Structures are given as structure tokens and as C-alpha cells.
Amino acid sequence: MALFQLRDKLKNSSPDLNPRAQASVIYHDIFEYPLTEGELIKWEVGREVLKNKKAAGKIIFKNGFYFLSGKEGYTFKRLLRERNYINKVTIARKAGNILNHIPSIKGLFITGALAMNSADKNADVDLLVITGRCLMWTSRALVLLLFRLLGFPTRKFGDKNEKDKLCLNLWLDEENLSWPSKKRNIFSAHEIAQIKPIINKDNIYERFLYANRWLKDYWPNSVRIIKSKRRPKGKMINLMYLIEAFARESQYLYMKRKITKEVVGKNKAVFHPKDISSFVLAKFEKGLSGT
């Protein structure tokens, strides 16, 4: 009888977690994402995150997951979303098989909730694309044309039905991998640390992480970051500069009237008008205070 009682206690207990682990559970609760024991270690927050702060909130461990008291239903939600992940990641890999043949595409990465093996049934497939130097807009035009010809559904401006559509919402030139200082926070650090590579040419994944090694201040155990060598810069033909300039200008003119909060630059494009970072940061601060 004692063994069964011990088993039940371990299945449903209030663990004595350190403040950084508690803060991690609080952060992931914002996304309705309970953590396993291994994930609790991987996503333990950095020391500076809790500087002059204390994590608050009762945490429960049950059926292999850590979650805030009263949020047991999130474990069921997570398991359902993991089932949706398989189909959506298959779509992303098929897209990667095509883009892998384009020389200017250096990297293709799964981002967002899908990168955490989690996805709502009706969600799209968020992707980050990194291109060769001075080839971002030319590559984007080629990719969109190729997907249209092959019948790959891509999410467009104003789409209400986004289910299983490729959302190419973030484009970077390989010369612009570092996240802007004013955008560096616990949310953006997590978004970068969680990405999953599908295409990784010239160690672009490792280079991307190294360029954003500041993320270790927020999530020190999340990823292994090493300094990676890259190939020497090749000479660009003047014609390529002209083609890239034309591709950038023509696409900008097409989307100019639709731009709200999107970022459209020479070597970076962010087509995701809903910036939820402020919301997440506010919720996290509120969670830490226990209110």
C-alpha cells in the first residue's frame, strides 16, 4: 500500500523548485505549455531575469508535467497540439526539399509554436528564411513564384483561412543575422533559441545562433552555441546588385499600401504585423508578482 501511495504522491505533488525553474513554468504558462523535467532544465531562465525579483505561484507536478496550480488542462491541450505538429512539420520539410535546390537559400527554419512541437489545428506553418549576401529580395521573388507554380499554399495578406499554409514571415540576409538591441528580451531570445533547422548551408544555423548569443542571458541552457567558420565572401557581379535592387523595389511598391507594422528593409523583412512581445513581457511580469 505504501508504494502505491508514494506513486500517487509523485504523480501529483507540489515540487520544491528553485526560483529560476519556477519562473520558467510561469513563462511557459503564458503559452499554455506545461514542461517536462528535461524541458524544465533546458528552459531554466537566466539569473539576471530574476534580479531583484521573486517568482510567485504554486506549481504542480502531475503525469510528467510541471504547471501552475489550476492549469492541469494545459497538459491535455499540449498533447493535442503535438498531434497537429506531425502534419505541419511534414509540410515544412516538403517545402525545404524544394528550397534546398536554390543556391541563394542558406537556411530555412521552423519558428513559433511549431518549433516547440506544438500547433493549433488551424494554424499556419511559420518559417524563417536566410539568404545569401545581397540576394534576399531576389530569392523571395523566386521562392514565391516557385511555390505558386508547384501549388504550395502560402499565406497572403488578409488571409482568414491560414490552415497548413506556408507563412514565410521572416527573411534575413546572411550579413544581417544579429537581432536589434532594442528588440532583445526574454521573448525574442526564446523565439530564436527554439527554432528548428530544415536547411542549413554553410553553417548558417550555427552562425545565426552565435550572432545572437546574447540569448544565453535569458535562457542559458537552451542551446549550445559555438563560433562557426564561414566561407570567404565571394565577389558579387554588378548585375546581381541591379537585379536585387529591382526585386526589392518592385516588391516594395506592390506591398506599400498594405504595410502596417511590418518591417521592410534592404536585408531584413518581417511580415508579421502582430508583435506579441509586449503582451508576453507584461504577462510574465504579472506572473512573477503573483497577481
Backbone hydrogen bonds, N-H to C=O, Kabsch-Sander energy under -0.5 kcal/mol:
donor,donor_aa,acceptor,acceptor_aa,energy
5,Q,1,M,-2.1
6,L,2,A,-2.3
7,R,3,L,-2.3
8,D,4,F,-2.3
9,K,5,Q,-2.1
10,L,6,L,-2.3
11,K,7,R,-1.9
12,N,8,D,-1.5
13,S,61,F,-2.3
17,L,15,P,-1.2
21,A,18,N,-0.5
22,Q,18,N,-2.4
23,A,19,P,-2.4
24,S,20,R,-1.4
25,V,21,A,-1.9
26,I,22,Q,-2.2
27,Y,23,A,-2.5
28,H,24,S,-2.5
29,D,25,V,-1.4
30,I,26,I,-0.7
30,I,27,Y,-1.2
31,F,28,H,-0.9
32,E,29,D,-1.7
33,Y,28,H,-2.0
35,L,66,Y,-1.9
40,L,36,T,-2.0
41,I,37,E,-1.2
42,K,38,G,-2.3
43,W,39,E,-3.0
44,E,41,I,-1.2
45,V,20,R,-1.2
46,G,218,Y,-2.1
49,V,46,G,-0.8
50,L,46,G,-0.7
50,L,47,R,-0.8
51,K,48,E,-1.2
53,K,50,L,-2.5
60,I,67,F,-3.4
61,F,13,S,-3.1
62,K,60,I,-0.5
62,K,65,F,-2.4
63,N,11,K,-0.7
65,F,62,K,-1.6
66,Y,35,L,-3.0
67,F,60,I,-2.3
69,S,58,K,-2.9
71,K,68,L,-2.2
74,Y,71,K,-1.7
75,T,72,E,-1.6
76,F,72,E,-0.7
77,K,73,G,-1.9
78,R,74,Y,-2.6
79,L,75,T,-1.9
80,L,76,F,-2.0
81,R,77,K,-2.4
82,E,78,R,-2.0
83,R,79,L,-1.0
84,N,80,L,-1.2
85,Y,81,R,-1.3
86,I,82,E,-0.8
87,N,83,R,-0.6
88,K,84,N,-1.6
89,V,85,Y,-2.8
90,T,86,I,-1.3
91,I,87,N,-1.4
92,A,88,K,-1.9
93,R,89,V,-2.1
94,K,90,T,-2.0
95,A,91,I,-2.1
96,G,92,A,-2.1
97,N,93,R,-2.1
98,I,94,K,-1.1
99,L,95,A,-2.5
100,N,96,G,-2.0
101,H,98,I,-1.5
102,I,99,L,-1.9
105,I,102,I,-1.7
106,K,104,S,-0.8
106,K,130,I,-2.1
107,G,130,I,-2.3
108,L,199,I,-1.6
109,F,128,L,-2.6
110,I,196,K,-3.0
111,T,126,D,-1.9
114,L,111,T,-0.6
115,A,111,T,-0.6
115,A,112,G,-1.1
116,M,113,A,-1.7
117,N,114,L,-1.7
118,S,113,A,-1.7
123,A,120,D,-1.7
125,V,165,K,-3.0
126,D,124,D,-0.7
127,L,167,C,-2.4
128,L,109,F,-2.6
129,V,170,L,-2.8
130,I,107,G,-2.6
131,T,172,L,-2.7
132,G,104,S,-2.2
135,L,132,G,-1.6
139,S,135,L,-2.4
140,R,136,M,-2.3
141,A,137,W,-2.0
142,L,138,T,-2.0
143,V,139,S,-2.9
144,L,140,R,-2.6
145,L,141,A,-2.0
146,L,142,L,-2.5
147,F,143,V,-2.7
148,R,144,L,-1.8
149,L,145,L,-2.3
150,L,146,L,-2.1
151,G,147,F,-0.7
151,G,148,R,-0.6
152,F,147,F,-2.5
155,R,166,L,-2.9
159,D,156,K,-2.1
162,E,160,K,-0.9
164,D,123,A,-2.4
165,K,162,E,-2.0
166,L,153,P,-2.7
167,C,125,V,-3.0
168,L,166,L,-0.7
169,N,127,L,-0.5
169,N,167,C,-1.9
170,L,127,L,-1.1
171,W,269,A,-2.8
172,L,129,V,-2.5
173,D,267,N,-2.1
174,E,131,T,-1.9
176,N,173,D,-2.8
183,K,180,P,-1.6
184,R,181,S,-1.5
185,N,183,K,-0.6
189,A,185,N,-2.3
190,H,186,I,-1.5
191,E,187,F,-2.4
192,I,188,S,-1.9
193,A,189,A,-2.5
194,Q,190,H,-2.0
195,I,192,I,-1.0
196,K,110,I,-1.9
198,I,108,L,-3.5
199,I,108,L,-1.8
201,K,106,K,-3.1
204,I,201,K,-1.5
207,R,203,N,-2.4
208,F,204,I,-2.4
209,L,205,Y,-2.2
210,Y,206,E,-2.3
211,A,207,R,-2.3
212,N,208,F,-0.9
212,N,209,L,-0.6
213,R,210,Y,-1.4
215,L,212,N,-2.1
216,K,213,R,-1.9
217,D,214,W,-2.1
218,Y,215,L,-1.3
219,W,215,L,-2.7
221,N,44,E,-0.6
222,S,219,W,-1.5
225,I,223,V,-0.6
226,I,224,R,-0.5
228,S,226,I,-0.6
240,M,237,I,-1.3
241,Y,237,I,-1.2
242,L,238,N,-1.7
243,I,239,L,-2.4
244,E,240,M,-2.6
245,A,241,Y,-2.3
246,F,242,L,-2.2
247,A,243,I,-2.7
248,R,244,E,-2.5
249,E,245,A,-2.4
250,S,246,F,-2.6
251,Q,247,A,-1.8
252,Y,248,R,-2.2
253,L,249,E,-2.3
254,Y,250,S,-1.5
255,M,251,Q,-1.9
256,K,252,Y,-1.3
258,K,255,M,-1.3
259,I,255,M,-1.0
259,I,256,K,-0.8
263,V,270,V,-2.0
264,V,262,E,-0.6
265,G,263,V,-0.5
265,G,268,K,-2.7
269,A,171,W,-2.3
270,V,263,V,-2.9
271,F,169,N,-2.7
271,F,269,A,-0.5
272,H,270,V,-0.7
275,D,273,P,-1.0
276,I,274,K,-0.9
280,V,276,I,-2.6
281,L,277,S,-2.8
282,A,278,S,-2.1
283,K,279,F,-2.3
284,F,280,V,-2.5
285,E,281,L,-2.3
286,K,282,A,-2.1
287,G,283,K,-2.4
288,L,284,F,-2.3
289,S,285,E,-1.5
290,G,286,K,-0.7
290,G,287,G,-0.6
291,T,286,K,-1.7
